[in-house]
Each structure stands twice: as structure tokens, then as C-alpha cells.
């Protein structure tokens, strides 16, 4: 049964390559929206480093495995040396508190830079993306910020033919082509945020590219298509220091059906959080995280598969470790990315 499902997984991967070349998906997108939107780069008053690992459908041979490293930081002395939302040098009021929200003012105009490396392996196909990012943040009003960003880099896709067993070893679909390809990559996005909500829109794979592993015209129809992401979240106060943070992510990738994720996170001051998620037609998830100190935090999620793969899958594990470098105000949780 597992061998049959492995073959089906390969066929699904290849069909996605032909139709859409899907980007990796993340349960903890709220923990690192920079993965989806370049406008987020430089949103915090420190250098934000995150490393993540996601093992999807564990127990199923050839299931997707994703790992990434992202780094982004702000530039601009007015913002770095003390914007209107800055904390005292030894910390300050809890950014999850109602008092912080009431005193919030838009950040000083500043730049953001960043880079990311994402590796995604599904069956015999491995995709690696390396991008650099620039963003600019400006205050629209005294309480609302707007950021715009662009990421550019390269995407490498490879097919490991040693992992494929065919009736005909010289199958023309893969035997005479380029099984290791480099393609340009471009993403753009906008992000509007205040003390208690955010809205974002972005496009990845903005430059359509032909992707095929054969020189035979009958097999060279594969291509990438733009992928659109729309997200939003809001902070709702249950008590002075306990907040509910619901968020939504909508993905539009033609010609596949529209999909969406729903997340809800309870945050307890700047100490720890837990919550749940739902991915339409795919899974339910539980999430938890702890802000260990002003230097490191960690988040973990487990997805329970609801699709037909739940008979052979042991679920999906995802872990994210964050480092807060050059954290001069010693904050232990994000000020602008709640």
C-alpha cells in the first residue's frame, strides 16, 4: 500500500509541477509571515532570524519535507535608535497588553532588508529557493503603517532519477532532458499594520518559467504560475494580558482550487502562546510556543491529516526556532508582528 501511495505522490508532484509548481505550505505562517510576504522585512526593531523544519505526512515514504532559514533586519537611525513604539532599554510594557495598544504610534519611516533559503523535497523532486529582500515602511497615519517589499533571487529544481523505477529506463519524459535547472525568482508584496491588526497581499513566482525534464516537445509543457497570498489578523483582548489572535490566509493558485487556512492563537503576555489551525480540505492542527528569553523563542505545531492520506500518514510536524539579534530593548516577543 505504501508503495502505491508513494507512486501516487510522485504523480501528484509531477502534475503540480505541470500545472502550478506549488510553493511549500506552513502551519506556523503567523510566526514568520516574511516567508509569504517580502514587505514584512525590517518590521521589528531587531534582526529577526528564524529556522524552520516541516515534515509532512510522516510515515509515508517520499512525503514532502521542508526546511528554511530566514533573516531580516531594519535600517534607519530614527527607527533603530528609538521610534514612537520603542521600549525602555531594560524592556517595558507588555506589547500584548491593552495599555501598549492604546499608546501605540506608527513607526518611523525606515528600510528593511532580508534573505531566505528554502528547501522543499517531495518524492524525487527537490526545490531550493534563495532570495534577497528589500522593503520600505512608512506611516500612513499616526497609528497605521504601510510597507512594500520585493524579493528576487533564484530557484533550483532537480529530479533525482535514481529514486524512480520505470518499466522503460529510457523513458523519454526524463531520460534526455535537464534534471537540474536554475530559474529566476521574483516576489512582491504590501503589508498594512497597526497595534492590533494587519492586512497583507503578495505574489510569489511572479516570473512564469518553463520547467521540464525532457527535450521532447510532447513532455515540455510544465511551467510555473504566479501564486497569490492574502492574509490578515486581529488582536482581541480577553483580559488585560490575555489576547486571542485569529488570522486567515487565502491562497489563489490557478488552475488549482482556492484554498484557505484559519488560525487562532491565545497569547499570555509575552511568555507563551497556544492555538489551533484549520486548512481547508487538508488538516487540523495544534500549535504552541514559548518566548524563552529576549534572545530565543520556539514554536511547534502538529497537523492531523483529514484527507484520504490519513490512513497512512502519522500527521505533520513543524518546528520553528527564532533568534532576536541586536535586541537593544530586550523585548521577548514581537512588537509589530503579534
C-alpha positions in Angstrom: 0.0 0.0 0.0 2.8 2.4 0.9 4.5 1.8 -2.5 1.2 2.5 -4.3 0.8 5.7 -2.3 4.4 6.7 -3.0 3.7 6.3 -6.7 0.6 8.4 -6.4 2.6 11.0 -4.5 5.1 11.2 -7.4 2.3 11.5 -9.9 0.7 14.3 -7.8 4.1 16.1 -7.5 4.6 15.9 -11.3 1.1 17.1 -12.0 1.6 20.0 -9.7 4.8 20.8 -11.5 2.9 20.8 -14.8 0.0 22.9 -13.5 1.3 25.2 -10.8 4.6 24.3 -9.1 3.3 24.7 -5.6 5.3 26.5 -3.0 5.7 24.9 0.4 2.9 25.4 2.9 3.4 26.3 6.6 1.1 25.8 9.6 3.0 28.5 11.6 2.9 31.2 8.9 1.8 33.6 11.7 5.2 33.1 13.3 7.1 34.1 10.1 5.0 36.0 7.6 8.2 37.0 5.9 8.1 33.6 4.2 5.0 34.7 2.4 5.4 38.5 2.0 8.6 40.4 1.4 7.1 43.6 2.8 7.5 42.2 6.3 11.3 42.5 6.2 12.5 45.0 8.8 9.2 45.3 10.6 10.8 44.8 14.0 13.4 46.8 15.9 15.9 43.9 15.9 17.4 41.4 13.5 14.9 38.6 13.2 16.4 35.1 12.5 14.2 32.1 12.1 15.0 28.4 11.2 12.1 26.0 10.5 11.6 22.4 9.7 8.4 20.7 8.5 7.9 17.0 8.0 4.6 16.5 6.2 2.6 13.2 6.3 5.2 11.4 8.4 5.3 7.7 7.9 4.7 8.0 4.2 7.7 7.4 2.0 8.6 10.3 -0.2 6.3 12.8 1.6 7.2 16.5 1.5 10.0 17.8 3.8 10.7 21.5 4.0 13.4 23.4 5.8 14.3 27.1 5.8 16.4 29.9 7.2 15.3 33.5 7.1 17.0 36.7 8.3 15.6 40.2 8.1 16.5 43.5 9.7 15.6 47.2 9.8 17.7 50.1 8.5 17.3 53.7 9.6 18.6 55.5 12.7 15.3 57.1 13.7 13.7 53.7 13.9 16.6 51.8 15.3 17.5 54.4 18.0 14.0 54.8 19.3 10.8 55.0 17.4 7.5 56.0 18.9 6.8 52.4 20.0 10.3 51.7 21.4 10.7 50.1 24.8 12.9 51.4 27.5 16.4 49.8 27.4 15.6 47.3 30.1 12.3 46.1 28.5 9.0 47.8 29.1 5.3 47.3 28.9 4.0 44.0 27.5 3.3 44.5 23.7 0.3 42.1 24.1 -1.3 44.4 26.7 -4.2 46.8 26.2 -2.1 49.7 27.5 0.5 49.1 24.8 -2.2 49.2 22.2 -3.7 52.4 23.5 -0.2 54.1 23.5 0.8 52.8 20.0 2.1 55.2 17.4 3.2 54.4 13.8 6.8 53.5 13.4 9.3 55.9 11.9 9.9 55.6 8.1 12.7 53.0 7.6 14.1 50.4 5.3 14.1 46.6 5.7 16.5 44.0 4.2 16.5 40.3 4.4 17.3 36.9 2.8 15.9 33.5 2.8 16.8 29.9 1.8 14.0 27.4 1.5 14.5 23.8 0.6 11.5 21.6 -0.2 11.7 17.9 -1.2 8.7 15.9 -2.3 9.4 12.4 -3.7 12.2 12.6 -6.3 11.8 16.4 -6.8 13.8 18.9 -4.7 13.3 22.6 -5.0 15.6 25.2 -3.4 14.9 28.9 -3.4 17.4 31.6 -2.5 16.1 35.2 -2.3 17.2 38.6 -1.1 14.6 41.2 0.0 14.2 45.0 0.2 11.2 46.7 1.9 10.2 50.2 2.9 8.0 51.1 5.8 6.2 54.4 6.2 3.4 55.8 8.5 0.2 56.4 6.7 -1.4 58.0 9.8 -0.2 58.4 13.4 -1.3 54.8 14.1 -1.2 52.9 10.8 1.9 51.7 8.9 2.3 50.6 5.3 5.2 48.6 3.9 6.0 47.5 0.4 8.7 44.9 -0.5 10.3 42.9 -3.2 12.3 39.6 -3.2 14.5 38.5 -6.0 16.8 35.5 -6.4 17.0 32.1 -8.0 15.1 28.8 -7.8 16.8 25.5 -8.3 14.7 22.4 -9.1 16.1 18.9 -9.6 14.8 15.5 -10.3 16.6 12.5 -8.8 16.0 9.8 -11.3 17.6 7.2 -9.1 14.5 7.4 -6.9 12.2 6.5 -9.8 11.7 2.9 -11.1 10.2 2.8 -14.6 9.3 0.0 -16.9 11.3 1.7 -19.5 14.6 3.0 -18.1 15.0 5.3 -21.1 11.6 6.9 -20.7 11.6 10.0 -22.9 9.9 12.1 -20.3 13.0 12.3 -18.2 15.9 10.5 -19.9 17.2 13.1 -22.3 16.5 16.3 -20.5 18.0 18.7 -17.9 17.2 17.2 -14.5 18.9 20.2 -12.7 17.7 23.6 -13.6 18.2 27.2 -12.2 15.4 29.8 -12.8 15.0 33.4 -11.7 12.6 34.1 -8.9 10.7 37.3 -8.0 8.1 38.1 -5.4 6.3 41.4 -4.4 4.1 42.3 -1.5 2.4 45.0 0.6 1.7 45.0 4.3 -0.5 47.4 6.3 -0.3 47.1 10.1 -1.2 48.8 13.4 -1.1 47.8 17.0 -4.0 45.3 16.8 -4.4 44.2 13.2 -2.6 43.6 10.0 -3.5 43.0 6.3 -1.2 41.7 3.6 -1.1 40.7 0.0 1.7 39.2 -2.0 2.6 37.4 -5.3 5.3 34.7 -5.5 6.7 33.2 -8.7 5.9 36.4 -10.5 8.0 35.4 -13.5 6.4 32.4 -15.2 9.1 29.8 -16.1 9.1 26.7 -18.3 10.1 23.7 -16.2 10.5 20.3 -17.9 12.9 17.4 -17.7 12.8 16.4 -21.4 13.7 17.9 -24.8 10.8 16.1 -26.4 8.1 18.6 -27.2 5.4 16.1 -26.0 6.7 16.4 -22.4 7.8 20.0 -22.1 4.5 21.6 -21.1 5.5 22.1 -17.4 5.6 25.7 -16.1 5.3 27.9 -13.0 2.5 30.2 -12.4 2.1 33.3 -10.1 0.8 32.4 -6.6 -1.2 35.0 -4.7 -1.4 35.2 -0.9 -3.9 37.3 1.1 -3.6 37.3 4.9 -5.0 39.2 7.8 -5.1 39.1 11.6 -6.5 40.9 14.6 -5.8 41.1 18.3 -8.8 40.7 20.6 -8.4 41.4 24.4 -10.0 38.8 26.7 -8.3 40.3 29.7 -5.6 42.9 30.2 -2.8 40.4 29.5 -4.5 37.5 27.6 -5.3 38.0 24.0 -6.9 36.0 21.2 -5.2 36.4 17.8 -7.3 35.0 14.9 -5.8 35.1 11.4 -6.6 33.9 7.9 -4.5 33.0 4.9 -6.1 32.7 1.4 -4.1 31.2 -1.4 -5.0 31.7 -5.1 -3.1 29.5 -7.5 -4.5 28.9 -10.9 -5.7 26.4 -12.1 -6.0 24.7 -8.6 -9.0 25.4 -6.4 -8.8 28.3 -3.9 -7.6 27.2 -0.5 -7.5 28.9 2.9 -6.0 28.5 6.4 -7.7 29.6 9.6 -5.6 30.1 12.8 -6.4 31.2 16.3 -3.7 31.8 18.9 -4.1 32.6 22.6 -1.2 34.7 23.9 -0.3 35.2 27.6 1.6 38.4 28.0 5.0 37.9 26.3 5.6 34.5 27.9 3.9 31.8 25.9 1.1 31.0 23.5 -1.0 28.1 22.1 -3.7 27.7 19.5 -5.3 25.8 16.7 -5.4 25.8 12.9 -7.6 24.5 10.1 -6.5 24.0 6.4 -9.5 23.6 4.1 -9.8 20.0 2.9 -6.4 19.0 4.4 -5.9 19.1 8.1 -6.5 20.4 11.6 -3.5 21.5 13.7 -2.5 22.4 17.3 0.2 25.0 17.9 2.2 26.1 20.9 5.2 28.4 21.6 7.3 29.9 24.3 9.4 33.0 24.4 12.3 31.7 26.4 14.2 35.0 26.7 15.0 38.2 24.8 17.3 36.1 22.6 15.4 33.0 21.6 11.9 31.7 21.2 10.4 28.5 19.8 7.2 27.3 18.3 5.8 23.8 17.5 2.8 22.6 15.6 1.2 19.2 14.8 -1.3 18.7 12.0 -3.8 15.9 11.9 -4.5 14.9 8.3 -8.1 14.9 7.2 -7.6 14.0 3.6 -7.5 10.4 2.2 -3.9 10.2 3.3 -4.9 9.9 6.9 -5.0 6.1 6.7 -1.2 6.0 6.2 0.0 9.4 7.5 1.1 9.9 11.1 0.4 13.7 10.8 2.7 16.6 10.1 5.3 18.1 12.5 6.6 21.6 12.2 9.1 23.4 14.5 10.4 27.0 14.3 13.3 28.5 16.3 13.6 32.3 16.4 16.6 34.4 17.4 16.3 38.1 18.3 19.7 39.7 17.5 20.7 43.3 18.2 17.7 43.4 20.5 18.6 46.6 22.3 15.2 47.0 24.0 15.3 43.4 25.3 11.8 42.5 24.1 10.8 38.9 24.4 8.1 38.9 21.8 7.4 40.9 18.6 6.1 44.5 18.9 4.7 44.8 15.4 4.2 41.1 14.4 1.9 39.8 17.1 
